[in-house]
Amino acid sequence: MIPNSIAYKKAFDLAVEIVKVYKNLTEDRKEFVMSKQLLKAGTSIGANLAEANGAISQADFSAKISISYKESLETKYWLDLLNTTHFLEQTLYDKLYQKADELSKILFSILKKTRIKQ
């Protein structure tokens, strides 16, 4: 996993958008709990991919990819909850959820390949 990989780029792009949503939710909507959880999960995906880049073994790499994958699933959960409770507009939710879902699929594919090699 290198910083210019597709997964890393998509994770970074999603993290930037999540930070903007967090800022809007806290400043304009005064929502602090769910938005903080979304911020943590949504930015953790790329952070764990960055750590995977420095993995010292195949097992370490696979573990970091696994964490990134789980964080992508958690991000989708918080997006669902924020949408259902009407804190996110449907179009914004659709856009972010699609990005998080695509990233989840990419990460799961990488995870399957790394687990098969072990």
C-alpha positions, -999 to +999 in steps of 0.1 A: +000+000+000+016+032-011+004+068-006-006+071-042-026+038-043-063+040-052-074+029-017-052+055+000-064+083-023-101+073-018-096+071+019-079+105+021-106+120-001-133+106+021-115+118+053-114+153+039-151+153+032-158+138+067-138+166+083-159+191+064-192+174+074-180+172+111-173+210+110-207+217+096-225+193+120-208+208+151-209+245+141-242+247+123-263+218+135-249+217+171-246+179+169-215+167+188-218+130+196-226+111+163-205+136+143-174+129+166-178+092+160-181+097+123-150+119+124-130+092+143-141+063+121-139+082+088-104+095+093-091+063+108-095+044+075-067+063+058-046+065+089-045+027+092-037+025+055-008+048+061+003+025+089-001-005+066+024+011+043+050+008+071+041-027+080+070-049+091+054-082+080+026-095+059+006-103+090+011-067+102+000-054+068-031-076+069-040-065+104-039-028+094-060-035+063-084-053+085-087-023+109-092+000+079-120-022+066-137-023+100-135+015+102-151+018+068-180-003+080-183+019+112-182+050+090-212+036+070-230+030+103-226+066+115-236+079+081-268+058+083-276+070+118-270+106+109-291+103+078-320+085+097-320+112+124-321+139+097-287+155+104-275+148+069-292+158+037-301+129+015-278+139-014-248+144+009-255+111+026-258+093-007-225+107-019-206+099+013-221+065+017-213+055-019-177+066-013-174+047+020-191+016+005-167+016-025-138+019-002-151-010+020-153-032-011-117-023-021-104-029+014-123-062+016-108-073-017-073-064-004-079-082+029-091-114+011-059-114-010-036-108+020-053-135+041-051-161+013-014-155+009-008-163+046 
